[in-house]
Amino acid sequence: MISKSGAQELAGQAIDMGAGALRGVLHRGEAEEWIVGSTEVNAWLRKYEGFELILLAVPIGEGGAPRVKTCRTCGREYEGDVCPHCQTARKRLRGE
């Protein structure tokens, strides 16, 4: 999962380059249509009809069960944005 600040930065860069972005909780409406926040996704996508697209879904916050990751540096499993073992080691080595 991408951190909330990372997701906001990514969205901001995309908007600056002319992309559209939606933010909000993804859910289904009464007619089973997909809605992000209060925007019906099919209606929002109509403005891009005929264009080739790259769609990104960037989950932020605590939406589901915690995802266990394996650190690429030390090989330990962890939950969250950073490996706590490596983060502690970095702080110790930097004298923080």
DSSP file with accessible surface (Angstrom, degrees, kcal/mol):
  #  RESIDUE AA STRUCTURE BP1 BP2  ACC     N-H-->O    O-->H-N    N-H-->O    O-->H-N    TCO  KAPPA ALPHA  PHI   PSI    X-CA   Y-CA   Z-CA
    1    1 A M              0   0   80      0, 0.0     2,-0.3     0, 0.0    59,-0.1   0.000 360.0 360.0 360.0 143.1    0.0    0.0    0.0
    2    2 A I        -     0   0   78     57,-0.5    59,-0.3     1,-0.1    79,-0.0  -0.655 360.0-106.4 -85.8 142.8    1.2    3.5   -0.8
    3    3 A S     >  -     0   0   33     -2,-0.3     4,-2.6     1,-0.1     5,-0.2  -0.253  27.9-113.1 -65.3 158.1    1.3    6.0    2.1
    4    4 A K  H  > S+     0   0  109      1,-0.2     4,-2.4     2,-0.2     5,-0.2   0.926 118.6  48.2 -60.0 -43.1   -1.4    8.7    2.2
    5    5 A S  H  > S+     0   0   81      1,-0.2     4,-2.3     2,-0.2    -1,-0.2   0.904 111.4  50.5 -67.0 -38.1    1.2   11.5    1.6
    6    6 A G  H  > S+     0   0   21      2,-0.2     4,-2.5     1,-0.2    -1,-0.2   0.910 110.8  49.2 -64.2 -41.2    2.7    9.5   -1.3
    7    7 A A  H  X S+     0   0   10     -4,-2.6     4,-2.7     2,-0.2    -2,-0.2   0.913 111.4  48.8 -64.8 -41.7   -0.7    9.0   -2.8
    8    8 A Q  H  X S+     0   0   91     -4,-2.4     4,-2.6     2,-0.2    -2,-0.2   0.901 111.7  49.5 -65.7 -38.6   -1.5   12.7   -2.5
    9    9 A E  H  X S+     0   0  123     -4,-2.3     4,-2.5     2,-0.2    -2,-0.2   0.933 111.6  48.8 -64.6 -45.3    1.8   13.6   -4.1
   10   10 A L  H  X S+     0   0   64     -4,-2.5     4,-2.3     2,-0.2    -2,-0.2   0.937 113.4  46.6 -59.8 -46.8    1.2   11.2   -7.0
   11   11 A A  H  X S+     0   0   39     -4,-2.7     4,-2.7     1,-0.2     5,-0.2   0.917 111.3  52.2 -63.6 -41.4   -2.3   12.6   -7.5
   12   12 A G  H  X S+     0   0   28     -4,-2.6     4,-2.5     1,-0.2    -1,-0.2   0.912 110.0  48.0 -62.3 -42.3   -1.1   16.2   -7.4
   13   13 A Q  H  X S+     0   0   98     -4,-2.5     4,-1.3     2,-0.2    -1,-0.2   0.913 112.1  50.0 -63.9 -41.7    1.6   15.5  -10.0
   14   14 A A  H  <>S+     0   0   34     -4,-2.3     5,-2.8     2,-0.2     3,-0.3   0.925 111.4  47.9 -63.9 -43.1   -1.0   13.8  -12.2
   15   15 A I  H ><5S+     0   0   89     -4,-2.7     3,-1.9     1,-0.2    -2,-0.2   0.922 108.1  55.2 -64.2 -41.8   -3.4   16.7  -11.9
   16   16 A D  H 3<5S+     0   0  141     -4,-2.5    -1,-0.2     1,-0.3    -2,-0.2   0.811 106.9  51.9 -59.8 -28.6   -0.5   19.2  -12.6
   17   17 A M  T 3<5S-     0   0  167     -4,-1.3    -1,-0.3    -3,-0.3    -2,-0.2   0.384 130.8 -93.8 -90.3   2.3    0.1   17.3  -15.9
   18   18 A G  T < 5S+     0   0   69     -3,-1.9    -3,-0.2     1,-0.3    -2,-0.1   0.511  79.2 136.9 102.3   6.9   -3.5   17.5  -16.9
   19   19 A A      < -     0   0   49     -5,-2.8    -1,-0.3    -6,-0.2     2,-0.3  -0.428  50.9-121.3 -82.4 160.0   -4.9   14.2  -15.6
   20   20 A G        -     0   0   29     -2,-0.1     2,-0.3     2,-0.0    -1,-0.1  -0.677  29.3-170.1 -94.5 155.2   -8.2   13.9  -13.8
   21   21 A A        -     0   0   47     -2,-0.3     2,-0.4    -6,-0.0   -10,-0.0  -0.998  12.5-161.8-147.4 145.0   -8.4   12.5  -10.3
   22   22 A L        -     0   0   56     -2,-0.3     2,-0.4     2,-0.1    15,-0.1  -0.961   8.3-169.8-121.1 146.0  -11.1   11.3   -7.9
   23   23 A R        +     0   0  153     -2,-0.4     2,-0.3    13,-0.2    13,-0.1  -0.999  36.5  78.2-137.8 135.0  -10.7   10.9   -4.1
   24   24 A G  S    S-     0   0   43     -2,-0.4     2,-0.3    13,-0.1    -2,-0.1  -0.865  80.8 -48.8 155.3 176.1  -13.1    9.3   -1.7
   25   25 A V        -     0   0  114     -2,-0.3    12,-2.1    11,-0.1     2,-0.4  -0.576  53.9-128.1 -75.6 132.8  -14.3    6.0   -0.4
   26   26 A L  E     +A   36   0A 103     -2,-0.3     2,-0.3    10,-0.2    10,-0.2  -0.696  47.0 143.4 -82.3 126.0  -15.2    3.5   -3.2
   27   27 A H  E     -A   35   0A  79      8,-2.7     8,-3.1    -2,-0.4     2,-0.4  -0.947  47.4-101.3-152.1 172.9  -18.7    2.0   -2.7
   28   28 A R  E     -A   34   0A 116     -2,-0.3     6,-0.2     6,-0.2     2,-0.0  -0.849  31.1-139.3-102.9 141.0  -21.7    0.9   -4.7
   29   29 A G    >   -     0   0   15      4,-2.8     3,-1.9    -2,-0.4    -1,-0.1  -0.125  40.6 -82.4 -83.7-174.1  -24.9    3.0   -5.1
   30   30 A E  T 3  S+     0   0  200      1,-0.3    -1,-0.1     2,-0.1    -2,-0.0   0.820 132.4  49.0 -60.6 -34.0  -28.5    1.8   -4.9
   31   31 A A  T 3  S-     0   0   86      2,-0.1    -1,-0.3     3,-0.0     3,-0.1   0.137 122.9-105.4 -92.3  18.9  -28.3    0.7   -8.6
   32   32 A E  S <  S+     0   0  122     -3,-1.9     2,-0.2     1,-0.2    -2,-0.1   0.673  73.1 147.1  66.0  18.7  -25.0   -1.2   -8.0
   33   33 A E        -     0   0   53      1,-0.1    -4,-2.8     8,-0.0     2,-0.3  -0.562  54.6-106.6 -82.0 151.3  -23.0    1.6   -9.7
   34   34 A W  E     -A   28   0A 111     -6,-0.2     7,-2.5    -2,-0.2     8,-0.4  -0.631  39.3-174.0 -80.1 135.0  -19.5    2.3   -8.5
   35   35 A I  E     -AB  27  40A  22     -8,-3.1    -8,-2.7    -2,-0.3     2,-0.6  -0.990  17.1-160.7-132.0 134.7  -19.2    5.6   -6.6
   36   36 A V  E >  S-AB  26  39A  25      3,-2.6     3,-2.4    -2,-0.4     2,-0.6  -0.975  77.1 -40.7-113.7 115.6  -16.0    7.3   -5.3
   37   37 A G  T 3  S-     0   0   33    -12,-2.1   -13,-0.1    -2,-0.6    -2,-0.0  -0.564 125.9 -31.8  65.5-110.9  -16.9    9.8   -2.7
   38   38 A S  T 3  S+     0   0  117     -2,-0.6     2,-0.5     2,-0.1    -1,-0.3   0.263 116.3 104.7-118.9  10.0  -20.1   11.3   -4.2
   39   39 A T  E <   -B   36   0A  51     -3,-2.4    -3,-2.6     4,-0.0     2,-0.5  -0.824  68.7-133.4 -99.5 124.1  -19.0   10.9   -7.9
   40   40 A E  E  >  -B   35   0A  51     -2,-0.5     4,-2.0    -5,-0.2    -5,-0.2  -0.619  17.2-144.8 -74.5 121.8  -20.5    8.1  -10.0
   41   41 A V  H  > S+     0   0   29     -7,-2.5     4,-2.7    -2,-0.5     5,-0.2   0.887  93.3  53.9 -63.9 -42.5  -17.5    6.6  -11.8
   42   42 A N  H  > S+     0   0   94     -8,-0.4     4,-1.1     1,-0.2    -1,-0.2   0.926 111.2  46.9 -59.3 -42.7  -19.2    5.7  -15.1
   43   43 A A  H  > S+     0   0   45      1,-0.2     4,-0.5     2,-0.2     3,-0.4   0.912 112.5  49.9 -64.7 -41.0  -20.4    9.3  -15.5
   44   44 A W  H >< S+     0   0   47     -4,-2.0     3,-0.9     1,-0.2    -2,-0.2   0.898 108.9  52.4 -65.2 -38.4  -16.9   10.6  -14.6
   45   45 A L  H >< S+     0   0   48     -4,-2.7     3,-2.1     1,-0.2     4,-0.3   0.729  89.2  80.2 -71.7 -20.6  -15.3    8.3  -17.1
   46   46 A R  H >< S+     0   0  154     -4,-1.1     3,-1.6    -3,-0.4    -1,-0.2   0.843  83.5  62.3 -56.4 -33.3  -17.5    9.5  -20.0
   47   47 A K  T << S+     0   0  128     -3,-0.9    -1,-0.3    -4,-0.5    -2,-0.2   0.688 105.0  48.4 -68.8 -13.1  -15.4   12.6  -20.4
   48   48 A Y  T X  S+     0   0   51     -3,-2.1     3,-2.2    -4,-0.2    -1,-0.3   0.337  79.0 136.0-105.4   6.7  -12.5   10.3  -21.3
   49   49 A E  T <  S+     0   0  158     -3,-1.6     3,-0.1    -4,-0.3    -3,-0.0  -0.280  72.2  21.9 -58.8 133.5  -14.4    8.2  -23.8
   50   50 A G  T 3  S+     0   0   84      1,-0.3     2,-0.3     0, 0.0    -1,-0.3   0.257 101.8 107.7  92.7 -12.9  -12.3    7.6  -27.0
   51   51 A F  S <  S-     0   0  146     -3,-2.2     2,-0.4     1,-0.0    -1,-0.3  -0.707  75.4-116.7 -94.1 148.5   -9.0    8.2  -25.2
   52   52 A E        -     0   0  194     -2,-0.3     2,-0.3    -3,-0.1    -3,-0.0  -0.698  45.6-165.2 -76.2 134.8   -6.4    5.6  -24.3
   53   53 A L        -     0   0   75     -2,-0.4     2,-0.5     2,-0.0    -5,-0.0  -0.885  31.1-154.4-125.8 155.4   -6.2    5.6  -20.5
   54   54 A I        -     0   0  155     -2,-0.3     2,-0.5     2,-0.0    -2,-0.0  -0.995  25.1-161.1-119.6 117.4   -4.0    4.5  -17.7
   55   55 A L        -     0   0  120     -2,-0.5     2,-0.4     2,-0.0    -2,-0.0  -0.879   5.1-167.4-102.3 133.0   -6.2    4.1  -14.6
   56   56 A L        -     0   0  123     -2,-0.5     2,-0.5     2,-0.0    -2,-0.0  -0.961  10.0-164.7-116.9 135.7   -4.6    4.0  -11.1
   57   57 A A        -     0   0   95     -2,-0.4    -2,-0.0     2,-0.0     0, 0.0  -0.982  11.7-175.1-115.1 114.6   -6.4    2.9   -8.0
   58   58 A V        -     0   0   48     -2,-0.5     2,-0.2   -57,-0.1    -2,-0.0  -0.872  12.5-151.5-115.3  96.8   -4.3    4.1   -5.0
   59   59 A P        -     0   0   83      0, 0.0   -57,-0.5     0, 0.0     2,-0.3  -0.481  17.1-174.7 -69.8 136.0   -5.7    2.9   -1.7
   60   60 A I        +     0   0   51     -2,-0.2   -57,-0.1   -59,-0.1     2,-0.0  -0.931  42.1  11.5-128.2 154.3   -4.9    5.1    1.3
   61   61 A G  S    S-     0   0   36     -2,-0.3     2,-1.1   -59,-0.3     3,-0.2  -0.260 108.4 -38.3  79.6-165.6   -5.6    4.7    4.9
   62   62 A E  S    S+     0   0  172      1,-0.2    -1,-0.1     4,-0.0     3,-0.0  -0.716  71.4 149.1-100.4  84.3   -6.8    1.6    6.7
   63   63 A G        -     0   0   77     -2,-1.1     2,-0.2     2,-0.1    -1,-0.2   0.797  63.2 -11.3 -90.2 -30.4   -9.3    0.1    4.3
   64   64 A G  S    S-     0   0   59     -3,-0.2     3,-0.1     1,-0.2     0, 0.0  -0.602 102.9 -25.0-145.3-154.8   -9.1   -3.6    5.0
   65   65 A A  S    S-     0   0   93     -2,-0.2    -1,-0.2     1,-0.1    -2,-0.1  -0.381  78.4 -93.0 -66.0 142.8   -7.0   -6.2    6.8
   66   66 A P        -     0   0   77      0, 0.0     2,-0.6     0, 0.0    -1,-0.1  -0.308  39.2-130.7 -58.0 139.7   -3.4   -5.2    7.3
   67   67 A R        -     0   0  150     -3,-0.1    13,-0.5    13,-0.0     2,-0.4  -0.852  12.9-141.3 -98.6 122.3   -1.1   -6.3    4.6
   68   68 A V  E     -C   79   0B  74     -2,-0.6     2,-0.3    11,-0.1    11,-0.2  -0.693  23.5-171.8 -83.2 129.9    2.0   -8.1    5.7
   69   69 A K  E     -C   78   0B  34      9,-3.2     9,-2.5    -2,-0.4     2,-0.5  -0.827  21.2-127.2-117.8 161.1    5.0   -7.2    3.5
   70   70 A T  E     -C   77   0B  85     -2,-0.3     7,-0.2     7,-0.2     2,-0.2  -0.939  28.8-120.7-109.5 126.1    8.5   -8.6    3.4
   71   71 A C     >  -     0   0   11      5,-3.0     4,-1.2    -2,-0.5    11,-0.0  -0.458  10.8-149.3 -66.2 131.6   11.4   -6.1    3.7
   72   72 A R  T  4 S+     0   0  254     -2,-0.2    -1,-0.1     2,-0.1    -2,-0.0   0.652  94.3  47.0 -75.4 -15.8   13.6   -6.1    0.7
   73   73 A T  T  4 S+     0   0  120      3,-0.1    -1,-0.1     1,-0.0    -2,-0.0   0.919 130.2  11.3 -90.4 -53.2   16.6   -5.1    2.9
   74   74 A C  T  4 S-     0   0   45      2,-0.1    -2,-0.1     0, 0.0     3,-0.1   0.595  90.4-125.6-106.9 -13.5   16.5   -7.4    5.9
   75   75 A G     <  +     0   0   47     -4,-1.2     2,-0.1     1,-0.3    -3,-0.1   0.442  61.8 136.8  84.8   0.1   13.9  -10.0    4.8
   76   76 A R        -     0   0  124     -6,-0.1    -5,-3.0     1,-0.1     2,-0.3  -0.473  55.3-118.0 -78.6 153.4   11.7   -9.6    7.9
   77   77 A E  E     +C   70   0B 143     -7,-0.2     2,-0.3    -2,-0.1    -7,-0.2  -0.662  42.5 162.0 -88.3 145.3    7.9   -9.4    7.6
   78   78 A Y  E     -C   69   0B  42     -9,-2.5    -9,-3.2    -2,-0.3     2,-0.3  -0.970  32.0-130.5-154.3 164.8    6.2   -6.2    8.7
   79   79 A E  E     +C   68   0B 113     -2,-0.3     3,-0.2   -11,-0.2     2,-0.2  -0.917  67.2  33.7-117.2 149.1    2.9   -4.2    8.4
   80   80 A G  S    S-     0   0   41    -13,-0.5    -2,-0.1    -2,-0.3     3,-0.1  -0.659 103.7 -49.0 108.5-164.4    2.7   -0.5    7.5
   81   81 A D  S    S+     0   0   98     -2,-0.2     2,-0.3     1,-0.1    -1,-0.2   0.785 115.1  24.8 -83.7 -33.9    4.7    1.8    5.3
   82   82 A V  S    S-     0   0   63     -3,-0.2    -3,-0.1   -11,-0.0    -1,-0.1  -0.963  85.0-100.3-134.6 154.0    8.3    1.0    6.4
   83   83 A C     >  -     0   0    7     -2,-0.3     4,-2.5     1,-0.2     5,-0.2  -0.592  29.2-150.7 -70.4 118.7   10.1   -1.9    8.1
   84   84 A P  H  > S+     0   0   71      0, 0.0     4,-2.4     0, 0.0     5,-0.2   0.862  93.8  54.9 -64.1 -32.4   10.4   -1.0   11.7
   85   85 A H  H  > S+     0   0   84      2,-0.2     4,-2.2     1,-0.2     5,-0.1   0.955 113.1  40.5 -64.1 -49.5   13.6   -2.9   12.1
   86   86 A C  H  > S+     0   0   12      2,-0.2     4,-2.8     1,-0.2    -1,-0.2   0.871 113.2  55.0 -68.9 -34.5   15.4   -1.1    9.3
   87   87 A Q  H  X S+     0   0   76     -4,-2.5     4,-2.3     2,-0.2    -1,-0.2   0.935 109.6  46.9 -63.8 -42.6   13.9    2.2   10.3
   88   88 A T  H  X S+     0   0   86     -4,-2.4     4,-2.5     1,-0.2    -2,-0.2   0.923 112.4  50.0 -63.9 -42.4   15.4    1.8   13.8
   89   89 A A  H  X S+     0   0   20     -4,-2.2     4,-2.8     2,-0.2    -2,-0.2   0.911 109.9  50.6 -63.2 -42.8   18.7    0.8   12.4
   90   90 A R  H  X S+     0   0   95     -4,-2.8     4,-2.0     2,-0.2    -1,-0.2   0.932 111.6  47.6 -60.6 -44.8   18.8    3.8   10.1
   91   91 A K  H  X>S+     0   0   96     -4,-2.3     5,-2.7     2,-0.2     4,-0.6   0.919 112.7  49.2 -62.9 -42.4   18.0    6.1   13.0
   92   92 A R  H ><5S+     0   0  168     -4,-2.5     3,-0.9     1,-0.2    -2,-0.2   0.938 112.3  47.2 -62.8 -44.7   20.7    4.5   15.1
   93   93 A L  H 3<5S+     0   0  140     -4,-2.8    -1,-0.2     1,-0.3    -2,-0.2   0.813 112.7  49.4 -69.3 -29.5   23.3    4.7   12.4
   94   94 A R  H 3<5S-     0   0  166     -4,-2.0    -1,-0.3    -5,-0.2    -2,-0.2   0.500 113.8-118.0 -85.5  -5.8   22.4    8.4   11.7
   95   95 A G  T <<5       0   0   67     -3,-0.9    -3,-0.2    -4,-0.6    -2,-0.1   0.767 360.0 360.0  77.4  24.9   22.7    9.2   15.4
   96   96 A E      <       0   0  150     -5,-2.7    -1,-0.2    -6,-0.2    -2,-0.1  -0.520 360.0 360.0 -85.3 360.0   19.0   10.3   15.7
